[in-house]
Every structure is written in C-alpha cells, then in structure tokens.
Amino acid sequence: MVVVGEPVGLVDTIHDKIVSEDIKIKNRILTAAIFISTVLFILSIVIMTLIGKKISEPIALAAKMSQKIASGDLTHVLTESSTDETGDGFLYKRGFSHKNMVLCLFHPNK
C-alpha cells in the first residue's frame, strides 16, 4: 500500500545506502581482524623460535661434549655456567669433563 505523496524512491535509496555502508564496515572489521591475527601468528612463531633455541642450545652443547668424550677425547671441559634446569645439574655445576662425570657417578653429593 502506497500513501499518496510518500517518496518511495527516496526510502529505497536511503535503505540501499545504509546496507552498502553496513557491508563496507563489516569488510573493514574483517580485514582488520585478519591483519591482526596474521601479525600475532607471525609474532608467536618468532617468539617460539627464540625460546626453542634458548632451550635447545645448552642441550646440544652437552650432547656434543658427550660425543667427544664417547669418542675418547677426554681433554675437553665445558665451563659455561647457567642458572636454568640444565645448569643446576652436574653438566655445568662442576664443569663437564670425563673426570667430573666419574666423580658425579661415584660421589653424587659433592
């Protein structure tokens, strides 16, 4: 039902503009959300990589020393110090060498 004198074309035009603006706003929000998610994802990968290297370096160093000792080279001594879990053990506490390994096996409390 159309009332005489009602600007039908004007109402349709305003409605179309509102819907168009609504779609534009939704697209902007979606684009911003995707951008922020991508940045956070990349940042988390970088942080995980740095933490992984920090954790694995002392273990890799101890493994390398173990291989040298296992091959018969008993002259190397690992003297790096650390306050984390690997540094609290016998690897860094007394220096990692064949002599200290034997001492740790026979006298674990020293």
Secondary structure, DSSP 8 states (H G I E B T S, - for coil): ---TT--HHHHHHHHHHHHHHHHHHHHHHHHHHHHHHHHHHHHHHHHHHHHHHHHHHHHHHHHHHHHHHHTT-----B----SSHHHHSHHHHS-BSHHHHHHHHH-TT-
